[in-house]
Amino acid sequence: MDERIVETERRPETPTHTTTVIRERGSSGGTGIVMALVLLVAVVGGLYLFSRQNESEALRDNAVANAANDVGKAADKVGDAAQDAASNLGSKDK
């Protein structure tokens, strides 16, 4: 039997370097402007809806008042008709 010796040469491992770069951006101001515009639109929309609701309530109140007026006028007419009928009955009896 033959004896064999095998020699292998290994290079030393090169150290692995990992570099992590973290970049922080400052706010460019564009985001703030967009948020301000969105907030402004929301406030204006809310005011518009609030004013429309108040206007709607006023219209409803006016409609109820007009209806009550009409009912009052109709009641007056019925009362006048009843008085006329009573007067006519009274004058026929004589």
Order of alpha helices (4+ residues) and beta strands (2+ residues): alpha
